[in-house]
Amino acid sequence: MAGILPSADVILGLVELYLLVYSQPLPLFLYNNHWCYIILLIFRERLGMTNIQIYDVKQNKVVTVGKIEKSYAEWKNLLTEDVFDITTNRGTEPPNTCLLGEVKESGVFKCVRCGTDLFTNSAKFDSGTGWPSYYEPISPLNVIEKNDNILGMKRTEVLCARCNSHLGHVFNDGPPPTGKRYCINGLALKFVSEGKL
Ligand SMILES: [Zn+2]
């Protein structure tokens, strides 16, 4: 009789799979189960469903979302050539080509690839560099900051936390209150006014 009953590991694995598919946060006890942890890693890898927490402006709270991971070929199909070059190949748009600096109304600059809320217009300032510049992101949860020593320059790259899109770089010569300057490619962003969030 015992032979035909699924083991506790299998049952927990199925529960976990169900929760993963429906993007629910996983109960902590699952992490303590060795087999479930392995199943978790396999399914998250296969389904591209690593969960992260980001701040959502419209809901005014931190939410759990699935990480978006696509291949170069998939992004190439989805994006225009210049957006692909910047967001996926870590390119840089020519300065003074982006009109987002002219935006005056309240609203949110979102990730052009996945729609994650990245910067508010109220955190934007005129840096004189020719690229949209902000003194802080909407939340540290929504961006990844990573050392970038390409081209022999020590810089800090800024990426979207949900889809790893290359956004630009952050420097320590910004205005108060943070002293930071997030120098961002306009082509990596889309603006949504407050009323349309
Ligand atoms: Zn994104």
Boltz pocket constraint, residues with backbone or C-beta under 6 A from the ligand:
constraints:
  - pocket:
      binder: B
      contacts: [[A, 111], [A, 112], [A, 113], [A, 114], [A, 115], [A, 116], [A, 160], [A, 161], [A, 162], [A, 163], [A, 164], [A, 165]]
      max_distance: 6.0
